[in-house]
Amino acid sequence: MTAPKLMPLAIGLFAVGVLAVVAVFVLFIAGHRDLPVWLNVAATYLPAIGLGLGIIAVVRKSRRKRS
């Protein structure tokens, strides 16, 4: 996957992960204690995966410009 195609994917995953984190906090404040596992997994891993893919895309793009 090339860097121009990788960056929108990274931004999308990061945004969905941040929305999941916000949902976890809102639900916790609302009094829900037993949240679904998929929501906890999304809030835990999607922002990190999105950030990692974004860093990889930026590094690949900068290396391509040098060559």
Secondary structure in CASP SS format (residue, H / E / C, confidence):
PFRMAT SS
TARGET T0000
AUTHOR 0000-0000-0000
METHOD secondary structure of the structure
MODEL  1
M C 1.00
T C 1.00
A H 1.00
P H 1.00
K H 1.00
L H 1.00
M H 1.00
P H 1.00
L H 1.00
A H 1.00
I H 1.00
G H 1.00
L H 1.00
F H 1.00
A H 1.00
V H 1.00
G H 1.00
V H 1.00
L H 1.00
A H 1.00
V H 1.00
V H 1.00
A H 1.00
V H 1.00
F H 1.00
V H 1.00
L H 1.00
F H 1.00
I H 1.00
A C 1.00
G C 1.00
H C 1.00
R C 1.00
D C 1.00
L C 1.00
P C 1.00
V H 1.00
W H 1.00
L H 1.00
N H 1.00
V H 1.00
A H 1.00
A H 1.00
T H 1.00
Y H 1.00
L H 1.00
P H 1.00
A H 1.00
I H 1.00
G H 1.00
L H 1.00
G H 1.00
L H 1.00
G H 1.00
I H 1.00
I H 1.00
A H 1.00
V H 1.00
V H 1.00
R H 1.00
K H 1.00
S H 1.00
R H 1.00
R H 1.00
K H 1.00
R H 1.00
S C 1.00
END
